[in-house]
Amino acid sequence: MRFFEYDAEWHTVGRIGYPGHDENGFRNRVARTDPAHLIIGDSQVYGAGVAASASWPCLLDTAYNHDVYSVAMGGWGVLEYAMALDKYANTAVKAAYVCIYTGNDINEAFTHCKKSHSRLAKKFWDEEWADIDFAFDPDCRRRLTEVRKLRRAEGLSREQAVMRCVTAGVPDMDVATLNQETYVLTPGFRTQLLDLDIAANRCGLSVTKKAMEFMAGISDTLGFQLHIVVIPSREFVFRHRQETHK
């Protein structure tokens, strides 16, 4: 069973009752209404691929006397971060940390805003964008299709199927190793999702600006500190590592 399900407003919501989830569907020991610290983000914050106890918000919660609350879900973007801060911030909050993932959040700000039925999506949307298509790597569908075919046909795990695709030379898939861990990279795809020559990304940047202004307004009204945390893509991390070790 997946840890999330799709939603018309929030794009994805956590399954209540899933192991490690609280009564709100987030990854915390218990649901909180008065935490001093909120951490908001997508799968990078949720901790996809690791146990709940190993996710970094959980580690911070332990370090800060159980006063940290994680409001994060795989598939979220800037629109959902603003919605989450609007819903879960209150006067008990001293600081909120909104984590922006450079791998896809700008593009998803546009795509989610276009699809969502939420109040904030309507607030951030510009009708002039109605005919703009999503930025989409034409090879991405092939990659996803190949991975699914291998999983179904041979019963492989996602990681095994991805590695098979890399070996077979599927476009824009590469592997890199760091600290004995192997990672799959799609540098062309990540670059495209930040390319401001693509109209969808320019719109996404505009949505991001509106969302940040909205979140700053909540911070000013309720009197807590708002921190924007930038999480780089693994492609950027590996490229930077290669350049600094030349």
Backbone as CSV, one residue per row, in Angstrom:
resi,resn,N_x,N_y,N_z,CA_x,CA_y,CA_z,C_x,C_y,C_z
1,MET,0.837,-1.200,0.000,0.000,0.000,0.000,0.876,1.255,0.000
2,ARG,0.563,2.208,-0.889,1.299,3.458,-0.931,1.042,4.269,0.344
3,PHE,2.009,5.123,0.681,1.867,5.944,1.885,1.010,7.179,1.617
4,PHE,0.604,7.387,0.341,-0.202,8.551,0.009,-1.316,8.148,-0.958
5,GLU,-2.251,9.072,-1.149,-3.268,8.912,-2.172,-3.483,10.273,-2.822
6,TYR,-3.997,10.264,-4.041,-4.162,11.519,-4.780,-5.396,12.275,-4.293
7,ASP,-5.304,13.615,-4.402,-6.357,14.477,-3.878,-6.564,15.661,-4.828
8,ALA,-7.821,16.085,-5.014,-8.139,17.144,-5.972,-7.611,18.506,-5.545
9,GLU,-7.428,18.722,-4.243,-6.927,20.010,-3.767,-5.445,19.959,-3.429
10,TRP,-5.039,18.927,-2.681,-3.679,18.850,-2.146,-2.718,18.073,-3.035
11,HIS,-3.159,17.606,-4.171,-2.380,16.762,-5.081,-2.163,15.383,-4.471
12,THR,-1.513,15.318,-3.314,-1.400,14.058,-2.584,-1.648,14.313,-1.099
13,VAL,-2.219,13.318,-0.420,-2.389,13.377,1.036,-1.896,12.059,1.618
14,GLY,-1.364,12.112,2.822,-0.885,10.902,3.472,-2.031,10.015,3.926
15,ARG,-1.814,8.728,3.843,-2.849,7.784,4.292,-2.860,7.726,5.823
16,ILE,-3.992,8.046,6.395,-4.154,7.927,7.842,-4.214,6.441,8.177
17,GLY,-3.433,6.014,9.150,-3.366,4.604,9.500,-2.163,3.900,8.897
18,TYR,-1.477,4.572,7.960,-0.259,3.977,7.399,0.815,3.965,8.492
19,PRO,1.635,2.911,8.586,2.653,2.833,9.647,3.536,4.077,9.695
20,GLY,3.632,4.665,10.869,4.456,5.851,11.058,3.728,7.162,10.853
21,HIS,2.468,7.108,10.374,1.697,8.324,10.163,0.862,8.668,11.399
22,ASP,0.668,9.971,11.606,-0.182,10.397,12.715,-1.631,10.552,12.239
23,GLU,-2.458,11.132,13.085,-3.883,11.249,12.775,-4.179,12.219,11.633
24,ASN,-3.175,13.036,11.253,-3.324,13.938,10.109,-2.758,13.343,8.822
25,GLY,-2.150,12.168,8.926,-1.554,11.549,7.757,-0.111,11.943,7.524
26,PHE,0.501,12.623,8.509,1.897,13.027,8.385,2.797,12.127,9.225
27,ARG,4.091,12.229,8.998,5.044,11.328,9.633,5.535,11.907,10.955
28,ASN,4.768,11.689,11.997,5.110,12.167,13.340,4.654,11.135,14.359
29,ARG,5.170,11.249,15.585,4.751,10.329,16.647,3.267,10.500,16.923
30,VAL,2.846,11.753,17.048,1.431,12.068,17.286,1.098,13.357,16.550
31,ALA,-0.179,13.568,16.255,-0.605,14.826,15.657,-0.480,15.935,16.697
32,ARG,0.018,17.100,16.256,0.216,18.216,17.172,-0.566,19.433,16.700
33,THR,-1.060,20.213,17.645,-1.718,21.475,17.316,-0.922,22.674,17.817
34,ASP,0.137,22.401,18.614,0.878,23.515,19.209,2.393,23.335,19.163
35,PRO,2.968,22.841,18.051,4.425,22.691,18.011,5.110,24.048,17.893
36,ALA,6.317,24.144,18.420,7.076,25.382,18.297,7.705,25.510,16.911
37,HIS,7.960,24.365,16.267,8.640,24.375,14.975,7.870,23.533,13.961
38,LEU,7.557,24.120,12.802,6.939,23.403,11.695,7.974,23.198,10.598
39,ILE,8.025,21.993,10.043,8.874,21.731,8.881,7.961,21.272,7.752
40,ILE,7.980,22.011,6.661,7.062,21.769,5.553,7.847,21.440,4.287
41,GLY,7.416,20.385,3.566,8.131,20.050,2.345,7.527,18.851,1.635
42,ASP,8.299,18.300,0.697,7.830,17.165,-0.097,8.503,15.877,0.362
43,SER,8.778,14.962,-0.552,9.363,13.671,-0.166,10.745,13.813,0.445
44,GLN,11.465,14.903,0.114,12.783,15.141,0.707,12.669,15.366,2.216
45,VAL,11.551,15.915,2.633,11.297,16.158,4.059,10.570,14.963,4.680
46,TYR,9.621,14.406,3.940,8.909,13.217,4.414,9.891,12.096,4.751
47,GLY,10.919,11.953,3.913,11.904,10.900,4.133,11.611,9.643,3.347
48,ALA,11.183,9.813,2.084,10.898,8.652,1.238,12.145,7.789,1.104
49,GLY,11.984,6.503,1.328,13.112,5.578,1.209,13.784,5.233,2.517
50,VAL,13.407,5.928,3.602,13.974,5.607,4.914,12.841,5.416,5.919
51,ALA,13.146,4.763,7.023,12.150,4.561,8.075,11.761,5.903,8.684
52,ALA,10.566,5.969,9.240,10.096,7.214,9.852,11.078,7.719,10.898
53,SER,11.625,6.811,11.688,12.543,7.212,12.760,13.850,7.779,12.234
54,ALA,14.159,7.523,10.941,15.406,8.006,10.348,15.212,9.269,9.526
55,SER,13.964,9.737,9.382,13.734,10.973,8.631,14.283,12.148,9.433
56,TRP,14.806,13.138,8.730,15.492,14.200,9.472,14.556,15.045,10.327
57,PRO,13.287,15.267,9.969,12.403,15.968,10.923,12.196,15.184,12.213
58,CYS,12.144,13.847,12.101,11.993,13.019,13.305,13.226,13.125,14.195
59,LEU,14.395,13.144,13.576,15.635,13.281,14.347,15.688,14.638,15.045
60,LEU,15.215,15.680,14.342,15.173,17.003,14.971,14.154,17.038,16.097
61,ASP,13.031,16.356,15.922,12.007,16.308,16.963,12.570,15.699,18.238
62,THR,13.368,14.644,18.082,14.006,14.012,19.246,15.008,14.958,19.885
63,ALA,15.773,15.654,19.044,16.809,16.557,19.559,16.216,17.787,20.244
64,TYR,15.025,18.220,19.807,14.417,19.435,20.346,13.235,19.139,21.260
65,ASN,13.348,18.063,22.015,12.372,17.766,23.072,10.957,17.631,22.535
66,HIS,10.842,16.958,21.382,9.535,16.660,20.795,8.692,17.919,20.569
67,ASP,9.332,18.948,20.009,8.617,20.192,19.735,8.704,20.568,18.255
68,VAL,8.933,19.544,17.404,9.006,19.739,15.953,7.894,18.931,15.305
69,TYR,7.192,19.535,14.363,6.113,18.830,13.680,6.349,18.871,12.177
70,SER,6.359,17.712,11.546,6.592,17.590,10.113,5.266,17.600,9.353
71,VAL,5.143,18.540,8.432,3.976,18.614,7.546,4.528,18.461,6.130
72,ALA,4.715,17.224,5.709,5.375,16.953,4.435,4.750,15.734,3.768
73,MET,4.741,15.739,2.437,4.170,14.620,1.704,4.834,14.514,0.341
74,GLY,5.088,13.299,-0.091,5.640,13.071,-1.411,4.716,13.624,-2.482
75,GLY,5.287,14.297,-3.464,4.491,14.859,-4.538,4.088,16.306,-4.338
76,TRP,4.329,16.870,-3.158,3.955,18.254,-2.907,4.899,19.216,-3.621
77,GLY,4.420,20.463,-3.757,5.216,21.544,-4.310,4.894,22.828,-3.569
78,VAL,5.284,23.944,-4.151,5.163,25.233,-3.462,3.713,25.571,-3.119
79,LEU,2.779,25.229,-4.009,1.364,25.482,-3.714,0.946,24.784,-2.434
80,GLU,1.294,23.502,-2.309,0.909,22.735,-1.114,1.637,23.232,0.132
81,TYR,2.856,23.740,-0.023,3.567,24.289,1.137,2.795,25.489,1.688
82,ALA,2.328,26.353,0.792,1.554,27.516,1.232,0.239,27.084,1.877
83,MET,-0.415,26.087,1.294,-1.661,25.572,1.860,-1.411,24.991,3.249
84,ALA,-0.299,24.271,3.406,0.020,23.639,4.692,0.310,24.681,5.763
85,LEU,1.072,25.716,5.401,1.369,26.759,6.381,0.087,27.481,6.782
86,ASP,-0.780,27.729,5.812,-2.053,28.396,6.077,-2.909,27.573,7.041
87,LYS,-2.855,26.257,6.915,-3.708,25.383,7.731,-3.122,25.073,9.101
88,TYR,-1.810,24.879,9.178,-1.229,24.345,10.413,-0.473,25.366,11.265
89,ALA,-0.172,26.541,10.735,0.508,27.548,11.555,-0.484,28.221,12.486
90,ASN,-0.028,28.512,13.702,-0.842,29.250,14.668,0.077,30.021,15.603
91,THR,-0.483,30.633,16.618,0.319,31.501,17.484,1.310,30.736,18.352
92,ALA,1.175,29.418,18.437,2.140,28.625,19.205,3.458,28.427,18.443
93,VAL,3.404,28.590,17.134,4.588,28.357,16.302,5.592,29.489,16.473
94,LYS,6.852,29.105,16.720,7.930,30.087,16.831,8.700,30.225,15.517
95,ALA,8.788,29.118,14.770,9.516,29.154,13.498,8.958,28.092,12.562
96,ALA,8.886,28.438,11.282,8.471,27.484,10.257,9.569,27.412,9.203
97,TYR,9.863,26.205,8.767,10.918,25.962,7.779,10.262,25.352,6.535
98,VAL,10.205,26.133,5.486,9.599,25.678,4.235,10.726,25.262,3.301
99,CYS,10.710,23.996,2.914,11.829,23.416,2.170,11.513,23.341,0.681
100,ILE,12.229,24.121,-0.104,12.040,24.174,-1.550,13.039,23.230,-2.212
101,TYR,12.526,22.271,-2.981,13.383,21.308,-3.684,13.617,21.806,-5.109
102,THR,14.877,22.080,-5.455,15.174,22.662,-6.764,14.969,21.663,-7.902
103,GLY,14.821,20.385,-7.583,14.675,19.372,-8.621,13.418,19.509,-9.443
104,ASN,12.302,19.977,-8.834,11.066,20.083,-9.620,10.039,21.078,-9.066
105,ASP,10.328,21.741,-7.956,9.288,22.550,-7.308,8.818,23.736,-8.147
106,ILE,9.711,24.347,-8.928,9.285,25.499,-9.729,8.302,25.065,-10.809
107,ASN,8.635,23.997,-11.519,7.726,23.505,-12.557,6.411,23.023,-11.948
108,GLU,6.493,22.317,-10.813,5.279,21.790,-10.196,4.410,22.899,-9.612
109,ALA,4.994,24.047,-9.304,4.182,25.171,-8.853,3.156,25.525,-9.925
110,PHE,3.572,25.437,-11.187,2.654,25.701,-12.302,1.691,24.536,-12.524
111,THR,2.220,23.332,-12.628,1.363,22.186,-12.953,0.321,21.929,-11.871
112,HIS,0.701,22.045,-10.605,-0.248,21.810,-9.525,-1.277,22.928,-9.445
113,CYS,-0.830,24.158,-9.667,-1.751,25.289,-9.610,-2.800,25.166,-10.717
114,LYS,-2.392,24.646,-11.860,-3.317,24.482,-12.985,-4.363,23.404,-12.702
115,LYS,-3.977,22.367,-11.958,-4.869,21.228,-11.725,-5.694,21.331,-10.445
116,SER,-5.160,22.005,-9.439,-5.774,21.979,-8.111,-7.110,22.729,-8.063
117,HIS,-8.022,22.229,-7.232,-9.296,22.886,-6.990,-9.248,23.774,-5.742
118,SER,-8.079,23.967,-5.173,-7.974,24.675,-3.896,-8.161,26.183,-4.050
119,ARG,-8.489,26.812,-2.933,-8.672,28.267,-2.892,-7.388,28.991,-3.278
120,LEU,-6.247,28.523,-2.777,-4.991,29.205,-3.066,-4.563,29.018,-4.520
121,ALA,-4.885,27.880,-5.108,-4.563,27.686,-6.527,-5.271,28.753,-7.360
122,LYS,-6.510,29.018,-7.028,-7.266,30.048,-7.746,-6.679,31.436,-7.480
123,LYS,-6.174,31.640,-6.273,-5.585,32.932,-5.901,-4.282,33.187,-6.660
124,PHE,-3.478,32.140,-6.833,-2.167,32.296,-7.469,-2.215,32.174,-8.991
125,TRP,-3.309,31.651,-9.528,-3.406,31.364,-10.958,-3.670,32.628,-11.769
126,ASP,-3.149,32.645,-12.989,-3.391,33.723,-13.931,-4.056,33.119,-15.172
127,GLU,-5.225,33.606,-15.519,-5.974,33.021,-16.633,-5.222,33.123,-17.960
128,GLU,-4.261,34.018,-18.050,-3.462,34.133,-19.270,-2.602,32.887,-19.504
129,TRP,-2.469,32.051,-18.463,-1.646,30.843,-18.590,-2.442,29.635,-19.076
130,ALA,-3.711,29.797,-19.337,-4.602,28.660,-19.582,-4.144,27.767,-20.728
131,ASP,-3.544,28.342,-21.766,-3.159,27.550,-22.936,-1.704,27.094,-22.910
132,ILE,-1.018,27.338,-21.811,0.387,26.938,-21.713,0.467,25.468,-21.308
133,ASP,1.262,24.713,-22.034,1.430,23.285,-21.751,2.443,23.090,-20.639
134,PHE,2.370,21.905,-20.011,3.354,21.545,-19.002,4.707,21.339,-19.673
135,ALA,5.780,21.743,-18.992,7.118,21.399,-19.473,7.306,19.905,-19.246
136,PHE,7.646,19.186,-20.305,7.737,17.738,-20.145,8.837,17.171,-21.020
137,ASP,9.742,16.472,-20.427,10.824,15.820,-21.146,10.235,14.669,-21.975
138,PRO,10.355,14.692,-23.306,9.756,13.619,-24.113,10.301,12.236,-23.798
139,ASP,11.525,12.172,-23.260,12.093,10.869,-22.912,11.618,10.381,-21.543
140,CYS,11.011,11.287,-20.761,10.594,10.903,-19.413,9.552,9.797,-19.465
141,ARG,8.573,9.929,-20.374,7.540,8.904,-20.474,8.162,7.550,-20.825
142,ARG,9.156,7.566,-21.702,9.803,6.316,-22.068,10.490,5.698,-20.854
143,ARG,11.169,6.522,-20.065,11.847,5.995,-18.875,10.844,5.347,-17.929
144,LEU,9.757,6.071,-17.646,8.747,5.538,-16.729,8.121,4.260,-17.275
145,THR,7.852,4.249,-18.581,7.249,3.074,-19.209,8.167,1.872,-19.127
146,GLU,9.441,2.073,-19.410,10.405,0.970,-19.365,10.528,0.404,-17.948
147,VAL,10.559,1.286,-16.958,10.666,0.828,-15.573,9.431,0.012,-15.197
148,ARG,8.249,0.500,-15.548,7.010,-0.226,-15.218,6.971,-1.582,-15.921
149,LYS,7.359,-1.625,-17.196,7.339,-2.884,-17.953,8.239,-3.929,-17.310
150,LEU,9.426,-3.522,-16.896,10.354,-4.462,-16.271,9.821,-4.956,-14.932
151,ARG,9.223,-4.063,-14.161,8.696,-4.467,-12.857,7.577,-5.489,-13.018
152,ARG,6.692,-5.240,-13.992,5.574,-6.157,-14.199,6.024,-7.484,-14.797
153,ALA,6.908,-7.408,-15.782,7.298,-8.615,-16.517,8.214,-9.531,-15.709
154,GLU,9.094,-8.937,-14.904,10.106,-9.743,-14.216,10.029,-9.657,-12.703
155,GLY,9.048,-8.910,-12.195,8.902,-8.821,-10.745,10.054,-8.118,-10.054
156,LEU,10.683,-7.168,-10.750,11.823,-6.458,-10.176,11.362,-5.347,-9.242
157,SER,12.225,-4.969,-8.313,11.971,-3.784,-7.504,12.198,-2.560,-8.388
158,ARG,11.745,-1.408,-7.918,11.943,-0.193,-8.710,13.425,0.052,-8.935
159,GLU,14.248,-0.139,-7.895,15.679,0.097,-8.005,16.319,-0.845,-9.017
160,GLN,15.914,-2.128,-8.988,16.459,-3.090,-9.941,16.060,-2.739,-11.372
161,ALA,14.807,-2.323,-11.556,14.337,-1.965,-12.887,15.060,-0.739,-13.419
162,VAL,15.273,0.247,-12.544,15.994,1.453,-12.950,17.416,1.112,-13.370
163,MET,18.096,0.275,-12.595,19.467,-0.116,-12.922,19.511,-0.861,-14.252
164,ARG,18.517,-1.678,-14.538,18.448,-2.375,-15.817,18.322,-1.364,-16.953
165,CYS,17.505,-0.333,-16.757,17.345,0.703,-17.775,18.646,1.450,-18.021
166,VAL,19.367,1.728,-16.952,20.654,2.408,-17.087,21.600,1.561,-17.925
167,THR,21.663,0.277,-17.601,22.538,-0.642,-18.324,22.149,-0.741,-19.793
168,ALA,20.833,-0.650,-20.066,20.343,-0.776,-21.445,20.486,0.527,-22.234
169,GLY,20.939,1.580,-21.584,21.164,2.836,-22.289,19.928,3.675,-22.522
170,VAL,18.929,3.553,-21.663,17.740,4.408,-21.773,18.189,5.862,-21.624
171,PRO,17.724,6.782,-22.498,18.214,8.166,-22.506,18.112,8.873,-21.158
172,ASP,19.143,9.677,-20.878,19.171,10.553,-19.706,19.014,9.802,-18.394
173,MET,19.612,8.635,-18.303,19.670,7.913,-17.037,21.111,7.498,-16.808
174,ASP,21.645,7.853,-15.660,23.026,7.531,-15.323,23.075,7.184,-13.845
175,VAL,24.155,6.609,-13.419,24.311,6.274,-12.003,25.577,6.916,-11.457
176,ALA,25.556,7.190,-10.175,26.731,7.721,-9.484,26.774,7.087,-8.107
177,THR,27.972,6.977,-7.565,28.155,6.341,-6.259,28.769,7.334,-5.284
178,LEU,28.209,7.384,-4.090,28.711,8.234,-3.026,28.555,7.492,-1.710
179,ASN,29.659,7.373,-0.967,29.642,6.676,0.322,29.026,5.279,0.200
180,GLN,29.404,4.589,-0.882,28.988,3.206,-1.139,27.490,3.077,-1.453
181,GLU,26.816,4.198,-1.677,25.415,4.180,-2.092,25.338,4.568,-3.564
182,THR,24.475,3.894,-4.320,24.311,4.163,-5.747,23.054,4.984,-5.986
183,TYR,23.188,6.010,-6.807,22.075,6.913,-7.094,21.854,7.005,-8.597
184,VAL,20.590,7.076,-9.000,20.246,7.264,-10.404,20.084,8.756,-10.668
185,LEU,20.697,9.239,-11.757,20.657,10.650,-12.112,19.968,10.837,-13.464
186,THR,19.195,11.914,-13.578,18.576,12.294,-14.852,18.877,13.783,-15.083
187,PRO,20.125,14.115,-15.411,20.537,15.529,-15.474,19.796,16.346,-16.521
188,GLY,19.514,15.758,-17.682,18.800,16.510,-18.712,17.408,16.900,-18.274
189,PHE,16.726,15.981,-17.631,15.371,16.222,-17.150,15.361,17.321,-16.095
190,ARG,16.293,17.255,-15.145,16.342,18.261,-14.080,16.664,19.635,-14.647
191,THR,17.547,19.687,-15.629,17.892,20.961,-16.250,16.679,21.572,-16.936
192,GLN,15.895,20.730,-17.609,14.722,21.222,-18.306,13.710,21.832,-17.337
193,LEU,13.583,21.255,-16.161,12.594,21.734,-15.191,12.992,23.052,-14.541
194,LEU,14.213,23.539,-14.836,14.650,24.850,-14.336,14.865,25.850,-15.470
195,ASP,14.623,25.437,-16.704,14.890,26.261,-17.875,13.816,27.336,-18.013
196,LEU,14.195,28.599,-17.796,13.214,29.687,-17.843,12.877,30.114,-19.268
197,ASP,13.467,29.473,-20.269,13.005,29.670,-21.638,11.701,28.919,-21.885
198,ILE,11.353,28.006,-20.975,10.107,27.244,-21.070,9.021,28.005,-20.309
199,ALA,7.918,28.293,-20.994,6.870,29.146,-20.423,6.316,28.594,-19.110
200,ALA,6.130,27.274,-19.029,5.571,26.679,-17.812,6.451,26.966,-16.602
201,ASN,7.767,26.984,-16.802,8.670,27.259,-15.685,8.619,28.728,-15.279
202,ARG,8.466,29.614,-16.254,8.331,31.035,-15.907,7.049,31.267,-15.099
203,CYS,5.986,30.595,-15.496,4.724,30.694,-14.734,4.907,30.110,-13.338
204,GLY,5.619,28.992,-13.260,5.873,28.363,-11.964,6.665,29.266,-11.043
205,LEU,7.603,30.022,-11.604,8.384,30.967,-10.801,7.477,32.080,-10.282
206,SER,6.519,32.497,-11.108,5.561,33.516,-10.673,4.677,32.988,-9.544
207,VAL,4.207,31.733,-9.669,3.411,31.113,-8.602,4.242,31.015,-7.322
208,THR,5.514,30.637,-7.478,6.406,30.514,-6.319,6.539,31.847,-5.592
209,LYS,6.704,32.918,-6.344,6.809,34.258,-5.751,5.530,34.610,-4.993
210,LYS,4.379,34.360,-5.605,3.102,34.651,-4.945,2.936,33.821,-3.674
211,ALA,3.330,32.550,-3.749,3.206,31.667,-2.588,4.110,32.138,-1.452
212,MET,5.322,32.570,-1.787,6.245,33.034,-0.748,5.737,34.325,-0.110
213,GLU,5.175,35.211,-0.912,4.606,36.446,-0.359,3.428,36.121,0.560
214,PHE,2.625,35.140,0.157,1.493,34.725,0.986,1.985,34.142,2.315
215,MET,3.015,33.298,2.267,3.555,32.689,3.490,4.204,33.735,4.379
216,ALA,4.870,34.721,3.771,5.467,35.801,4.559,4.379,36.591,5.282
217,GLY,3.225,36.754,4.642,2.110,37.439,5.285,1.597,36.681,6.500
218,ILE,1.516,35.357,6.395,1.095,34.542,7.537,2.096,34.689,8.683
219,SER,3.387,34.652,8.331,4.444,34.802,9.333,4.325,36.141,10.065
220,ASP,4.106,37.209,9.308,3.983,38.541,9.922,2.748,38.622,10.820
221,THR,1.657,38.043,10.372,0.405,38.112,11.131,0.502,37.339,12.447
222,LEU,1.078,36.146,12.382,1.136,35.290,13.575,2.399,35.505,14.405
223,GLY,3.377,36.193,13.852,4.563,36.559,14.626,5.606,35.472,14.790
224,PHE,5.747,34.576,13.809,6.818,33.571,13.884,7.841,33.819,12.781
225,GLN,8.999,33.216,12.927,10.051,33.347,11.926,9.795,32.365,10.782
226,LEU,9.918,32.854,9.562,9.763,32.005,8.381,11.119,31.823,7.726
227,HIS,11.531,30.566,7.586,12.810,30.243,6.956,12.554,29.459,5.675
228,ILE,13.204,29.851,4.590,13.131,29.106,3.343,14.410,28.281,3.223
229,VAL,14.243,26.974,3.178,15.374,26.052,3.091,15.431,25.514,1.661
230,VAL,16.549,25.704,0.989,16.701,25.241,-0.391,17.401,23.888,-0.393
231,ILE,16.712,22.884,-0.933,17.275,21.533,-1.029,17.656,21.284,-2.486
232,PRO,18.944,21.116,-2.777,19.360,20.915,-4.173,19.038,19.508,-4.661
233,SER,18.947,19.366,-5.983,18.755,18.035,-6.563,20.046,17.239,-6.444
234,ARG,19.923,15.918,-6.488,21.116,15.081,-6.421,22.012,15.311,-7.638
235,GLU,21.403,15.671,-8.785,22.195,15.965,-9.972,23.122,17.151,-9.725
236,PHE,22.591,18.197,-9.068,23.412,19.360,-8.732,24.502,18.980,-7.744
237,VAL,24.150,18.184,-6.746,25.121,17.791,-5.722,26.290,17.032,-6.344
238,PHE,25.985,16.074,-7.216,27.055,15.297,-7.827,27.885,16.139,-8.794
239,ARG,27.239,17.031,-9.552,27.997,17.879,-10.456,28.926,18.802,-9.676
240,HIS,28.401,19.383,-8.590,29.224,20.260,-7.746,30.385,19.496,-7.131
241,ARG,30.119,18.275,-6.715,31.177,17.441,-6.112,32.273,17.143,-7.142
242,GLN,31.853,16.847,-8.366,32.848,16.577,-9.413,33.682,17.803,-9.715
243,GLU,33.036,18.974,-9.773,33.753,20.200,-10.111,34.728,20.609,-9.025
244,THR,34.347,20.394,-7.752,35.227,20.796,-6.645,36.364,19.814,-6.413
245,HIS,36.271,18.609,-7.024,37.321,17.612,-6.834,38.199,17.440,-8.080
246,LYS,38.043,18.365,-9.034,38.890,18.299,-10.225,40.314,18.705,-9.879
